[in-house]
Amino acid sequence: MIAGGHTSKEYDRKLRILKDLLLLMGFHAERMVADSIRAFMENRSQIAEEVILRDDTLDSLEIEVDTLCHEILALQHPVAGDLRFVATAFKIVRDIERIGDLAVNIGERVSELLQEAQSWRLVSLPIMAEAAQHIFARSLDAFVNLDEKLAEQVIVDDRAIDDMNEQIFRELLSYMIENTENVPRALKLIFVAKHLERVGDHATNIAEMVIFIVRGSELRRCLPSSF
């Protein structure tokens, strides 16, 4: 049960299912990001292609979460903390789905990079990827445990990912200036870094929603437009 002492076992069951579905989505999205970078580091284009195909699973889970949220709102009429949780789920599911899309984008760029003859890489890119995955996982942990302090730390840690993105951009810019033949590959890597930076942004969004659930302010900002 998310909050309060609601007497309906079916209602409590649906709230638990909703949380489990969001966590399952988060698990899939996190693995997609990790595998897209692993494909690049290990020169395995098949892994990148598998990441792209797995997006369908994430999209199906998003529809399932949306359907369940509407069902709970329409039939169970949640209040207080439960209402905040369900309303926030509408937001969180979008962020998780978008992280999956970003993993697909990375997978597509990686597939292109692995077809090129150039072999130089960025040591900082897998470090950035690990950092982005880490704060995404922590944002989900904050959500599961309604941990406001952990959510606040996620928001702070996202700044380091922003800094890494700027560092990688400057490094790749120097490669392009040094030799114009490096431009196509460098641009693809810039896009990969930008996608990782956006993963951090979506993790921050989730953390902010956790803080909203705990503090219970500005509910109208999280309600879907249809309600």
Secondary structure, DSSP 8 states (H G I E B T S, - for coil): --STT---HHHHHHHHHHHHHHHHHHHHHHHHHHHHHHHHHTT-HHHHHHHHHTHHHHHHHHHHHHHHHHHHHHHT---HHHHHHHHHHHHHHHHHHHHHHHHHHHHHHHHHHTTSS-----THHHHHHHHHHHHHHHHHHHHHHT-HHHHHHHHHHHHHHHHHHHHHHHHHHHHHHH-GGGHHHHHHHHHHHHHHHHHHHHHHHHHHHHHHHHH---GGGTS-TT-
